[in-house]
């Protein structure tokens, strides 16, 4: 999960509020200290942390409790709102207006620009746009080979030339072809923001191309240094937004996110993994909802649209929540979810699910395991598929002989089915409390008001 340590710390802090018998100034002071500790450990700037927690404290002590909320819920809502404001408040989506729409990527050496160019290409092709990549990185060895490989992976056209050592010339050579595309994603050379010759080059390229979006790709692991870099690049080529790459696997991501948010350019995307689909539009409200355990339904639905028909999802969802699903349903559901990304990432988007403490092994079903399960299921009878409780030791042996899948893999499949049934019961048990909480916020996550 992105910012897992920060998420765990903040969720534990909110749990402390929820479990307290009384809400007084002492409890609020403890809450403030816990939030400060969590944010500082995530590499957020000290001054920003104290500014944020001062706002939370003042509101928690002075505001009247809103109608229909308890004091505890009011405080949780204040924490949520102030964290959303802290990360930029509003979502800034890119509107593709004319053809070709030009998105230029700039950034430091090693920030992940070329990989991000491929992810961005994939993001827009999935939404029906005809996309091409333009490789203008003439400095890094093998940069042109990399962008060509990434273009093949994303299944988009690539315009580049290994022999030419002038980005202006490369751009001009393919000018007649650009009108055939809806979006051009231009990958430029990585540079140190203080290197005058490379800054001069990017200014020249920027003046020629006149991009509709000038996006700075910045690596999350540089932490608070992101602010200085963002400001310097903004001065050089007027960046219109930021993509924070490598958000997975770093504890410093909080520093990069907040540093960017105060630099004057909004964060528009975050990179959340190594796969070509691991890029998300950044939405402060949804992001905070996810790290606080409240879910992010908008991001979940966006992912789901790409892999499963709406009516199929609705039908499967109804059967799943009624506990009427069988092995085929379980397989189809897990296959669809595996296409959406790691199961652990999907679960954190579902309101209420993070509090269920699902078994880790249930969240680590890999694609290879699903393939084995499919083979094993082909050796099962119709009765076994519809009622997996029939599968005893002798049936496991028979299925193993027929499919060539080891008995332990088949037992794991049956165990997965039983855990899913158990999860449904847990969800049903918590659904009343969760829906009651959601209802108080008008059936949505708490927002400003």
C-alpha positions in Angstrom: 0.0 0.0 0.0 1.1 3.6 -0.7 2.3 5.3 2.6 1.4 2.2 4.6 3.1 3.4 7.8 1.4 6.8 7.7 -1.9 5.1 7.0 -1.5 2.7 9.9 -0.5 5.5 12.3 -3.4 7.7 11.3 -5.9 4.9 11.5 -4.7 4.0 14.9 -5.0 7.6 16.0 -8.6 7.8 14.8 -9.4 4.5 16.5 -8.2 6.0 19.8 -10.8 8.8 19.3 -13.5 6.3 18.4 -12.9 4.2 21.5 -12.6 7.0 24.0 -15.4 7.5 26.5 -15.0 11.3 26.7 -13.7 13.9 24.3 -11.9 16.6 26.2 -8.9 18.9 25.6 -6.5 16.2 26.9 -7.7 13.7 24.3 -7.4 16.4 21.6 -3.8 17.2 22.6 -3.0 13.4 22.4 -4.6 13.3 18.9 -2.5 16.3 17.8 0.8 14.7 19.1 -0.1 11.4 17.3 -0.8 13.2 14.0 2.4 15.2 14.3 4.4 12.1 14.9 2.9 10.2 12.0 3.4 13.1 9.5 7.0 13.8 10.6 7.9 10.1 10.3 6.5 10.3 6.7 9.1 13.2 6.1 6.6 16.0 6.0 8.1 19.5 6.6 8.0 20.4 10.4 6.5 23.8 9.8 3.8 22.4 7.6 3.0 19.8 10.2 2.6 22.3 13.0 0.5 24.6 10.8 -1.8 21.7 10.0 -2.2 20.4 13.5 -2.8 23.9 14.9 -5.7 24.2 12.5 -7.1 20.8 13.6 -6.7 21.7 17.2 -8.4 25.1 17.0 -11.3 23.7 15.1 -11.7 20.7 17.4 -11.8 23.0 20.5 -13.9 25.8 19.1 -16.4 24.4 16.6 -19.9 23.5 17.6 -20.8 19.9 16.9 -22.7 19.7 13.6 -26.3 18.4 13.7 -26.5 14.6 13.4 -22.9 14.0 14.4 -21.4 13.0 17.7 -18.4 14.9 19.0 -16.1 12.0 18.0 -17.4 12.0 14.5 -17.0 15.8 14.3 -13.3 15.5 15.2 -12.7 12.7 12.7 -14.4 14.8 10.1 -12.2 17.8 11.0 -9.0 15.7 10.6 -10.3 14.4 7.2 -11.1 17.9 5.9 -7.8 19.5 7.0 -5.8 16.6 5.5 -7.6 17.0 2.2 -6.9 20.8 2.3 -3.3 20.1 3.2 -2.8 17.9 0.1 -4.2 20.5 -2.4 -8.0 20.4 -1.6 -9.3 19.9 -5.1 -8.6 17.4 -7.9 -7.0 18.9 -11.0 -7.8 16.7 -14.0 -6.3 17.3 -17.4 -8.9 18.3 -20.0 -7.9 17.2 -23.5 -9.3 20.0 -25.6 -7.6 20.1 -29.1 -5.8 17.7 -31.4 -3.0 16.9 -31.0 -2.9 17.7 -27.2 0.7 18.0 -26.2 1.9 16.8 -22.8 5.6 17.4 -22.1 7.4 15.6 -19.2 10.4 17.2 -17.5 12.3 16.2 -14.4 15.5 15.2 -12.7 17.8 12.3 -13.7 16.3 9.1 -12.5 12.9 10.4 -11.6 11.1 7.8 -13.8 10.1 10.1 -16.7 10.3 7.6 -19.5 8.5 4.9 -17.5 5.9 7.5 -16.6 5.5 8.5 -20.2 4.5 4.9 -21.0 2.1 4.8 -18.1 0.5 8.0 -19.2 0.2 6.6 -22.7 -1.6 3.5 -21.4 -3.9 5.7 -19.2 -5.1 7.7 -22.2 -5.4 4.8 -24.7 -7.6 3.0 -22.2 -9.9 6.0 -22.4 -10.2 5.9 -26.2 -7.5 8.4 -27.2 -5.0 7.8 -30.0 -1.6 8.4 -28.4 2.0 8.7 -29.5 5.2 9.0 -27.6 7.9 11.5 -28.7 11.5 10.7 -27.5 13.6 13.9 -27.1 16.1 12.5 -24.5 19.4 12.8 -26.5 21.7 12.7 -23.4 21.0 9.4 -21.6 22.5 6.3 -23.2 19.8 3.9 -24.3 17.0 6.4 -23.7 15.7 6.0 -27.2 15.7 2.2 -27.0 13.9 2.4 -23.7 11.1 4.6 -25.0 10.7 2.4 -28.1 10.3 -0.7 -25.8 7.9 1.2 -23.5 5.9 2.2 -26.6 5.6 -1.4 -27.7 4.4 -2.4 -24.2 1.8 0.4 -24.2 0.9 -0.4 -27.8 1.4 3.2 -29.0 3.4 4.8 -31.8 6.9 6.2 -31.0 8.7 9.0 -32.7 12.4 9.0 -32.0 15.8 9.0 -33.8 19.0 7.5 -32.2 21.2 9.2 -34.8 20.2 12.8 -34.2 21.6 14.7 -31.2 19.3 17.7 -31.3 15.8 17.5 -29.7 14.6 20.4 -31.9 15.6 18.5 -35.1 13.9 15.3 -33.8 10.7 17.2 -33.1 10.6 18.9 -36.5 11.4 15.7 -38.4 8.0 14.1 -37.5 5.8 17.3 -37.5 3.7 16.1 -40.5 2.6 13.0 -38.5 1.5 14.6 -35.3 -2.0 15.5 -36.6 -2.9 11.8 -36.8 -2.9 11.6 -33.0 -5.2 12.9 -30.2 -2.4 13.1 -27.6 1.4 13.5 -27.9 3.4 12.6 -24.8 6.9 14.2 -25.1 9.8 12.7 -23.0 12.6 15.1 -22.5 16.1 14.5 -21.0 16.5 14.3 -17.3 18.4 17.2 -15.8 19.6 18.8 -12.6 17.4 21.8 -12.1 20.6 23.8 -11.5 22.4 22.8 -14.7 22.3 25.9 -16.9 23.0 24.2 -20.3 20.2 21.6 -19.8 17.8 24.3 -18.5 18.6 26.4 -21.6 17.8 23.3 -23.7 14.4 22.7 -22.0 13.5 26.4 -22.4 14.2 26.2 -26.1 12.2 22.9 -26.5 9.4 24.4 -24.5 9.3 27.6 -26.7 9.1 25.4 -29.8 6.6 22.8 -28.8 4.3 25.1 -26.7 2.9 22.1 -24.7 -0.7 22.2 -23.4 0.5 20.5 -20.2 4.0 20.8 -18.9 4.3 18.1 -16.2 7.2 17.7 -13.8 7.9 14.1 -12.9 9.3 13.9 -9.4 10.3 10.8 -7.4 8.5 10.4 -4.1 11.7 9.2 -2.4 13.3 12.7 -2.6 10.9 13.8 0.2 10.9 17.5 1.1 13.4 18.3 -1.6 10.5 18.1 -4.0 9.4 21.6 -3.2 12.7 23.3 -4.3 12.9 21.2 -7.5 9.3 22.0 -8.4 9.9 25.7 -7.9 13.1 25.7 -10.0 11.5 23.8 -12.9 8.4 26.1 -12.7 10.7 29.1 -13.1 12.4 27.5 -16.1 9.5 26.2 -18.1 6.3 27.1 -16.3 5.1 23.6 -15.2 1.3 23.2 -15.1 1.3 20.1 -12.8 3.3 17.4 -11.1 3.4 13.6 -11.3 4.8 12.0 -8.2 6.4 8.7 -9.2 7.5 5.8 -7.1 4.9 6.4 -4.4 5.0 2.7 -3.5 7.7 1.4 -1.2 8.9 4.8 0.3 8.3 6.3 3.7 9.2 9.7 2.3 6.2 10.1 0.0 4.4 12.3 2.5 7.2 14.8 2.1 7.0 14.9 -1.7 3.2 15.1 -1.8 3.0 18.1 0.7 6.1 19.8 -0.7 4.6 19.7 -4.2 1.2 20.9 -2.9 2.7 24.2 -1.6 5.0 24.8 -4.6 2.2 26.4 -6.8 1.7 23.5 -9.2 -0.9 20.8 -8.4 -0.3 17.1 -8.3 -2.2 15.5 -11.2 -1.0 11.9 -11.1 0.8 9.5 -8.8 2.7 6.4 -9.7 1.8 3.6 -7.4 3.8 0.6 -8.7 6.0 -0.8 -11.4 3.4 -2.1 -13.9 2.3 0.1 -16.8 -1.2 0.4 -15.3 0.1 1.7 -12.0 -0.8 5.3 -12.5 -3.7 7.1 -10.8 -5.2 10.6 -11.2 -4.5 12.3 -7.8 -7.6 13.2 -5.9 -6.8 14.6 -2.4 -10.2 13.6 -1.0 -10.0 10.0 -2.2 -6.3 9.7 -1.2 -7.0 10.9 2.3 -10.1 8.6 2.5 -7.9 5.7 1.6 -5.1 6.3 4.1 -7.7 6.9 6.9 -9.4 3.6 6.1 -12.6 5.4 4.7 -12.1 4.0 1.2 -11.9 5.7 -2.3 -14.9 4.6 -4.3 -14.2 6.9 -7.2 -10.8 5.4 -7.8 -12.2 1.9 -7.4 -15.0 2.5 -10.0 -12.5 4.0 -12.4 -10.4 0.8 -12.2 -13.4 -1.5 -12.4 -14.7 0.1 -15.6 -11.6 -1.2 -17.4 -12.0 -4.9 -16.5 -15.7 -5.8 -15.8 -19.1 -4.8 -17.3 -21.3 -2.8 -15.0 -24.2 -5.3 -15.1 -21.8 -8.2 -14.4 -20.3 -6.4 -11.5 -23.7 -5.6 -10.0 -25.0 -9.2 -10.4 -21.8 -10.7 -8.9 -21.8 -8.1 -6.1 -25.4 -9.0 -5.1 -24.6 -12.7 -5.0 -21.4 -12.2 -3.2 -23.0 -10.1 -0.4 -25.9 -12.6 -0.1 -23.3 -15.4 0.4 -24.7 -17.2 -2.7 -21.5 -17.3 -4.7 -19.8 -20.6 -5.8 -16.3 -21.4 -6.9 -16.8 -20.1 -10.4 -18.1 -16.8 -9.1 -15.1 -16.6 -6.7 -12.7 -17.2 -9.5 -14.4 -14.6 -11.8 -14.4 -12.0 -9.1 -10.7 -12.6 -8.2 -9.7 -12.6 -11.8 -11.4 -9.3 -12.4 -9.9 -7.8 -9.3 -6.4 -9.1 -10.2 -6.7 -7.1 -13.5 -7.4 -4.0 -11.4 -4.2 -4.3 -9.5 -2.9 -6.0 -6.3 -5.9 -7.1 -4.1 -4.4 -5.3 -1.1 -4.7 -2.0 -3.1 -8.2 -2.7 -4.2 -9.5 -3.6 -0.7 -8.2 -0.3 0.7 -10.5 1.6 -1.7 -13.6 -0.1 -0.3 -15.2 1.9 2.6 -15.2 -0.2 5.8 -13.0 -3.1 4.5 -9.8 -1.9 6.0 -11.3 -2.4 9.4 -12.0 -6.0 8.8 -8.4 -7.1 9.2 -8.5 -9.6 6.3 -5.9 -12.4 6.3 -2.7 -11.4 4.4 -2.7 -14.6 2.4 -6.2 -13.7 1.1 -4.8 -10.4 -0.3 -1.8 -12.0 -2.0 -3.4 -14.2 -4.7 -1.2 -13.9 -7.7 -2.1 -14.3 -11.3 -0.1 -17.6 -11.5 -2.1 -19.0 -8.6 -5.4 -18.1 -10.4 -4.3 -20.0 -13.5 -3.6 -23.1 -11.4 -7.0 -22.8 -9.8 -8.7 -22.6 -13.2 -7.0 -25.9 -14.2 -8.0 -27.6 -11.0 -11.6 -26.3 -11.4 -11.8 -27.9 -14.9 -11.3 -31.3 -13.1 -14.2 -30.7 -10.7 -17.8 -31.9 -11.1 -20.6 -29.5 -11.5 -21.8 -30.3 -8.0 -18.4 -29.5 -6.5 -18.1 -26.2 -8.3 -21.6 -25.2 -7.1 -21.0 -26.5 -3.5 -17.3 -26.5 -2.6 -18.2 -27.9 0.9 -18.5 -31.3 -0.8 -14.7 -31.3 -1.5 -13.3 -33.7 1.1 -9.9 -35.4 1.2 -10.7 -38.1 -1.3 -12.1 -35.6 -3.8 -9.0 -33.4 -3.4 -6.9 -36.5 -4.4 -9.1 -37.2 -7.4 -9.1 -33.5 -8.6 -5.3 -33.4 -8.2 -4.8 -36.6 -10.3 -7.1 -35.2 -13.0 -5.6 -31.7 -13.2 -2.0 -32.3 -12.3 -2.3 -29.6 -9.6 -0.7 -30.5 -6.2 -3.2 -31.3 -3.5 -2.0 -28.4 -1.3 -3.0 -25.9 -4.1 -6.5 -27.4 -4.3 -6.9 -27.3 -0.5 -5.7 -23.6 -0.6 -8.5 -22.9 -3.2 -11.1 -24.4 -0.9 -9.6 -22.5 2.0 -9.8 -19.2 0.0 -13.5 -19.9 -0.7 -14.3 -20.5 3.0 -12.4 -17.3 4.0 -14.4 -15.3 1.5 -17.6 -16.7 3.0 -16.3 -15.7 6.4 -15.4 -12.2 5.1 -18.9 -11.7 3.8 -20.3 -12.6 7.3 -17.9 -10.1 8.9 -18.9 -7.5 6.3 -22.6 -8.1 7.0 -22.0 -7.7 10.7 -20.2 -4.4 10.2 -22.4 -3.1 7.4 -25.0 -1.7 9.8 -22.5 0.4 11.7 -20.7 1.5 8.5 -23.9 2.5 6.7 -25.1 4.4 9.8 -21.8 6.3 9.8 -22.0 7.0 6.0 -25.6 8.0 6.3 -24.7 10.8 8.7 -22.5 12.2 6.0 -25.2 12.1 3.4 -24.2 8.7 2.0 -20.7 9.9 1.1 -17.3 10.4 2.7 -17.2 13.4 5.0 -16.4 16.6 3.1 -16.4 20.3 3.9 -19.5 21.7 5.4 
